[in-house]
Amino acid sequence: MSKGKAPKFRRNRNPLTWLLRHAQMSLSSLGRLSRNPLSTLMTAAVIGIAIALPSGLHLMIDNVRNLAGGWEGASSISLFLEQSLDDSQAEQIRHTVSLRPEVAEARLITKDQAMDEFRALSGFGSALDLLDRNPLPAVVLVRPSAAASSAEATGRLARELEAYREIEMAQVDLQWVRRLDAITHTLERGVGVLAALLAAAVLLIVGNTIRLEIQNRHSEIEIVKLVGGTDAFIRRPFLYEGIWYGLIGAVIAIILVLLALFLMQGPVERLVGLYQTRFDLTLLTSGTFLAILFGSPLLGLAGAWLAVGRHLKRIIPE
């Protein structure tokens, strides 16, 4: 070894040894975090809250969309049949419409049922008795499938159904559907912006935590560099600390989201009960679960990498 040059660590090309070293470094980083449980938990809790907020809002939007789609008549199409059709012919039209892939449900309201409902709601029962015939047509209520629930798809389906010879008019409240789509898309865009801002906040939190850790271990890093430790070797434990912070934060975020949705389940059930419908609150989808479980550690890794790459170069052994 020449004078003035620090010895270099020899790299082991054995994959098993490489994996064992990384596993040892990972467990060593976890042990270092466990020696300061309160500080570690506080940092991970802040990360968990930052991850849970956009995740919970995303699930809330999905539940609102599912809830609105489940309300009877929320985006339904009313098909007014020709007056000359009898009940059997109207049933055939209902069956034909129900076979379309864009239709989730088709329900027939016969002429007599329509008259009974109008009599009960209008208050003109005695005046209606003076009519010599029922002037109301049979109606088929169509509930579009989830794939055809948007305003454009619902309007297209209504136009196609109105082209049927036996259907006199197709009526749909597209204004309500368009408003719902606009509200949900606006909320989704807002959640996306919020998620980006909170992801940047997680990077800053992890980066600042790792920066303080580097400062506390300044002397140790100098010694490792003097004996030939490479930057990759020195960087490795800090990267694993960032991953552990992100993983613990992900677990906290999942617990917070499940807890929030569990607390909301009772009020949601009472709300849908007022509309005489049934709705099961989606607690946590597999996609959201995996996004939290893998996304948070990746953010922790990225924050640690940025912090180490910036501050490690400033430590020069004397």
C-alpha positions as CSV (number, residue, x, y, z in Angstrom):
1,M,0.0,0.0,0.0
2,S,1.5,3.3,-1.1
3,K,1.9,6.1,1.4
4,G,-0.9,8.7,1.6
5,K,-3.5,6.5,0.1
6,A,-6.3,4.9,2.1
7,P,-6.9,1.2,1.6
8,K,-9.8,0.3,-0.5
9,F,-12.4,-2.4,0.5
10,R,-12.4,-5.3,-1.8
11,R,-15.8,-6.1,-3.4
12,N,-17.1,-9.6,-3.0
13,R,-18.7,-10.8,-6.2
14,N,-20.6,-13.6,-4.4
15,P,-24.4,-12.8,-4.7
16,L,-25.2,-14.6,-1.5
17,T,-22.6,-12.6,0.5
18,W,-23.9,-9.4,-1.1
19,L,-27.5,-10.2,0.0
20,L,-26.3,-11.1,3.5
21,R,-24.4,-7.8,3.8
22,H,-27.5,-5.9,2.7
23,A,-29.7,-7.8,5.1
24,Q,-27.2,-7.2,7.9
25,M,-27.1,-3.5,7.0
26,S,-30.9,-3.3,6.9
27,L,-31.3,-4.9,10.3
28,S,-28.5,-2.8,11.7
29,S,-30.3,0.4,10.5
30,L,-33.6,-0.8,12.1
31,G,-31.7,-1.5,15.4
32,R,-30.3,2.0,15.3
33,L,-33.8,3.5,14.9
34,S,-35.2,1.3,17.6
35,R,-32.7,2.8,20.1
36,N,-34.5,6.1,19.7
37,P,-38.2,4.9,19.6
38,L,-39.9,8.2,20.4
39,S,-38.0,10.2,17.8
40,T,-38.4,7.4,15.2
41,L,-42.1,7.1,15.9
42,M,-42.7,10.9,15.7
43,T,-41.0,11.1,12.3
44,A,-42.8,8.0,11.0
45,A,-46.1,9.4,12.3
46,V,-45.7,12.7,10.4
47,I,-44.9,10.6,7.2
48,G,-47.9,8.4,7.9
49,I,-50.3,11.4,8.3
50,A,-48.9,12.9,5.1
51,I,-49.5,9.6,3.2
52,A,-52.9,8.9,4.8
53,L,-54.5,12.2,3.9
54,P,-54.4,11.9,0.1
55,S,-55.0,8.2,0.3
56,G,-58.1,8.7,2.4
57,L,-59.5,11.4,0.2
58,H,-59.0,9.2,-2.9
59,L,-60.9,6.4,-1.2
60,M,-63.6,8.9,-0.2
61,I,-64.0,10.0,-3.8
62,D,-64.4,6.4,-5.0
63,N,-67.0,5.7,-2.3
64,V,-68.9,8.9,-3.2
65,R,-68.9,7.8,-6.9
66,N,-70.1,4.3,-6.0
67,L,-72.7,5.7,-3.6
68,A,-74.1,8.1,-6.2
69,G,-74.1,5.3,-8.8
70,G,-76.0,3.1,-6.4
71,W,-78.9,5.5,-5.7
72,E,-82.0,4.6,-7.7
73,G,-82.6,7.2,-10.4
74,A,-79.2,8.9,-9.8
75,S,-78.3,8.5,-13.5
76,S,-81.2,6.5,-14.8
77,I,-82.9,6.9,-18.2
78,S,-86.7,7.0,-18.5
79,L,-88.0,5.4,-21.7
80,F,-91.6,6.5,-22.4
81,L,-93.2,3.8,-24.6
82,E,-95.9,4.4,-27.2
83,Q,-99.4,4.6,-25.8
84,S,-100.6,1.8,-28.0
85,L,-98.4,-0.9,-26.5
86,D,-99.9,-3.2,-24.0
87,D,-98.2,-4.6,-20.9
88,S,-96.8,-7.8,-22.6
89,Q,-95.3,-5.7,-25.4
90,A,-93.9,-3.3,-22.9
91,E,-92.3,-6.2,-21.1
92,Q,-90.7,-7.4,-24.3
93,I,-89.2,-3.9,-24.8
94,R,-87.8,-4.0,-21.3
95,H,-86.3,-7.4,-21.8
96,T,-84.7,-6.3,-25.1
97,V,-83.2,-3.2,-23.5
98,S,-81.9,-5.2,-20.5
99,L,-79.8,-7.3,-22.9
100,R,-77.6,-4.4,-23.9
101,P,-74.1,-4.5,-22.3
102,E,-74.4,-0.8,-21.3
103,V,-77.5,-1.5,-19.2
104,A,-77.1,-2.7,-15.6
105,E,-80.8,-2.9,-14.9
106,A,-84.1,-2.2,-16.7
107,R,-87.4,-1.9,-14.7
108,L,-90.9,-1.6,-16.2
109,I,-93.6,0.7,-14.8
110,T,-96.8,-0.3,-16.4
111,K,-99.6,2.1,-17.3
112,D,-101.7,1.1,-14.3
113,Q,-98.7,1.5,-12.0
114,A,-97.8,4.9,-13.5
115,M,-101.4,6.0,-12.9
116,D,-101.5,4.7,-9.3
117,E,-98.2,6.6,-8.6
118,F,-99.5,9.8,-10.2
119,R,-102.7,9.5,-8.3
120,A,-100.9,9.1,-5.0
121,L,-98.4,12.0,-5.6
122,S,-100.5,14.5,-7.4
123,G,-103.6,14.7,-5.1
124,F,-105.9,14.8,-8.2
125,G,-107.5,11.5,-7.4
126,S,-111.1,12.6,-7.9
127,A,-110.3,14.4,-11.1
128,L,-108.5,11.4,-12.5
129,D,-111.6,9.3,-12.0
130,L,-113.4,11.3,-14.6
131,L,-111.0,10.2,-17.3
132,D,-112.4,7.5,-19.6
133,R,-109.0,6.0,-20.3
134,N,-105.5,6.0,-18.9
135,P,-103.4,8.7,-20.7
136,L,-100.1,7.7,-19.2
137,P,-97.7,5.5,-21.2
138,A,-95.7,2.6,-19.8
139,V,-92.1,3.6,-18.7
140,V,-88.9,1.6,-18.7
141,L,-86.4,2.9,-16.1
142,V,-82.9,2.1,-17.3
143,R,-79.8,2.2,-15.0
144,P,-76.6,2.3,-17.0
145,S,-73.7,0.1,-16.0
146,A,-70.6,1.5,-14.3
147,A,-68.8,1.7,-17.7
148,A,-71.6,3.8,-19.1
149,S,-72.2,6.0,-16.1
150,S,-70.4,9.1,-17.4
151,A,-72.4,12.0,-18.9
152,E,-71.3,11.3,-22.5
153,A,-71.9,7.6,-22.3
154,T,-75.3,8.1,-20.7
155,G,-76.4,10.6,-23.3
156,R,-75.2,8.3,-26.1
157,L,-77.1,5.4,-24.6
158,A,-80.3,7.5,-24.4
159,R,-80.0,8.6,-28.0
160,E,-79.5,5.0,-29.2
161,L,-82.5,3.7,-27.1
162,E,-84.7,6.6,-28.4
163,A,-84.2,5.3,-31.9
164,Y,-86.2,2.2,-31.1
165,R,-89.5,2.3,-32.9
166,E,-91.6,1.4,-29.8
167,I,-89.9,4.1,-27.7
168,E,-91.5,7.5,-28.0
169,M,-89.0,9.5,-25.9
170,A,-85.9,8.9,-23.7
171,Q,-85.4,11.3,-20.9
172,V,-82.3,11.6,-18.7
173,D,-81.1,14.2,-16.3
174,L,-77.7,14.8,-17.9
175,Q,-77.3,18.0,-16.1
176,W,-77.1,16.1,-12.8
177,V,-74.7,13.6,-14.2
178,R,-72.5,16.3,-15.6
179,R,-72.4,18.1,-12.3
180,L,-71.5,14.9,-10.5
181,D,-68.7,14.2,-13.0
182,A,-67.4,17.7,-12.7
183,I,-67.4,17.6,-8.9
184,T,-65.6,14.2,-8.8
185,H,-63.0,15.2,-11.4
186,T,-62.3,18.5,-9.6
187,L,-61.9,16.6,-6.3
188,E,-59.6,14.0,-8.1
189,R,-57.4,16.8,-9.5
190,G,-57.2,18.5,-6.0
191,V,-56.3,15.2,-4.4
192,G,-53.6,14.7,-7.0
193,V,-52.1,18.2,-6.3
194,L,-52.3,17.5,-2.6
195,A,-50.6,14.2,-3.0
196,A,-47.8,15.8,-4.9
197,L,-47.3,18.4,-2.3
198,L,-47.4,15.9,0.6
199,A,-44.9,13.6,-1.3
200,A,-42.5,16.6,-1.5
201,A,-43.1,17.1,2.2
202,V,-42.2,13.5,2.9
203,L,-39.0,13.9,0.9
204,L,-38.1,17.0,3.0
205,I,-38.9,15.3,6.3
206,V,-36.8,12.2,5.5
207,G,-34.1,14.3,4.0
208,N,-33.8,16.6,7.1
209,T,-33.9,13.6,9.4
210,I,-31.0,11.9,7.5
211,R,-29.1,15.2,7.4
212,L,-29.2,15.4,11.2
213,E,-28.1,11.8,11.4
214,I,-25.2,12.5,9.2
215,Q,-24.1,15.4,11.3
216,N,-24.4,13.3,14.5
217,R,-22.2,10.6,12.9
218,H,-19.7,13.1,11.3
219,S,-16.7,11.7,13.1
220,E,-17.6,8.1,12.4
221,I,-18.0,8.9,8.7
222,E,-14.5,10.5,8.7
223,I,-12.9,7.5,10.2
224,V,-14.6,5.1,7.7
225,K,-13.4,7.3,4.8
226,L,-9.8,7.3,6.3
227,V,-9.7,3.5,6.3
228,G,-10.9,3.3,2.7
229,G,-14.7,3.2,3.0
230,T,-16.4,4.1,-0.3
231,D,-19.2,6.6,-0.5
232,A,-21.5,3.7,-1.5
233,F,-20.6,1.8,1.7
234,I,-21.2,4.9,3.8
235,R,-24.4,5.8,2.1
236,R,-26.0,2.3,2.5
237,P,-27.2,2.5,6.1
238,F,-28.7,5.9,5.6
239,L,-30.7,4.7,2.6
240,Y,-32.0,1.8,4.7
241,E,-33.0,4.2,7.4
242,G,-35.0,6.2,4.8
243,I,-36.7,3.0,3.7
244,W,-37.5,2.0,7.3
245,Y,-39.0,5.5,8.0
246,G,-41.1,5.1,4.9
247,L,-42.3,1.6,5.7
248,I,-43.2,2.4,9.3
249,G,-45.0,5.5,8.0
250,A,-46.9,3.3,5.5
251,V,-48.1,1.1,8.3
252,I,-49.3,4.1,10.3
253,A,-51.0,5.5,7.2
254,I,-52.9,2.3,6.5
255,I,-54.0,2.2,10.2
256,L,-55.2,5.8,10.0
257,V,-57.1,5.3,6.8
258,L,-58.8,2.2,8.1
259,L,-59.7,3.9,11.3
260,A,-61.1,7.0,9.6
261,L,-63.3,4.9,7.2
262,F,-64.4,2.7,10.1
263,L,-65.6,5.8,12.0
264,M,-67.4,7.0,8.9
265,Q,-69.2,3.8,8.3
266,G,-72.0,4.4,10.8
267,P,-72.9,7.9,9.5
268,V,-72.8,6.7,5.9
269,E,-75.2,3.8,6.7
270,R,-77.6,6.3,8.3
271,L,-77.3,8.6,5.3
272,V,-78.0,5.9,2.7
273,G,-80.8,4.6,4.9
274,L,-82.6,7.9,4.4
275,Y,-82.6,7.2,0.7
276,Q,-83.9,3.6,1.2
277,T,-80.9,2.0,-0.4
278,R,-78.0,-0.1,0.6
279,F,-74.3,0.7,0.3
280,D,-71.2,-1.0,1.6
281,L,-68.3,1.4,2.3
282,T,-65.1,0.4,0.6
283,L,-62.5,0.3,3.3
284,L,-59.3,-0.2,1.4
285,T,-58.8,-1.4,-2.1
286,S,-55.8,-3.6,-3.0
287,G,-54.4,-0.9,-5.4
288,T,-54.5,1.8,-2.7
289,F,-53.0,-0.7,-0.1
290,L,-50.1,-1.6,-2.4
291,A,-49.5,2.1,-3.4
292,I,-49.2,3.1,0.2
293,L,-47.1,0.0,1.2
294,F,-44.6,0.5,-1.6
295,G,-44.9,4.2,-2.4
296,S,-44.0,5.4,1.1
297,P,-40.7,3.4,1.4
298,L,-39.7,4.7,-2.1
299,L,-40.3,8.2,-1.0
300,G,-38.2,7.5,2.1
301,L,-35.4,6.1,-0.1
302,A,-35.5,9.1,-2.4
303,G,-35.4,11.5,0.5
304,A,-32.5,9.7,2.1
305,W,-30.6,9.5,-1.3
306,L,-30.9,13.2,-1.9
307,A,-29.8,14.1,1.7
308,V,-26.8,11.7,1.7
309,G,-25.7,12.7,-1.8
310,R,-25.7,16.3,-0.9
311,H,-24.1,16.2,2.6
312,L,-21.7,13.2,2.3
313,K,-19.5,15.0,-0.2
314,R,-18.9,17.8,2.3
315,I,-17.2,15.4,4.8
316,I,-13.6,15.3,3.8
317,P,-11.3,13.5,6.3
318,E,-8.2,15.5,7.5
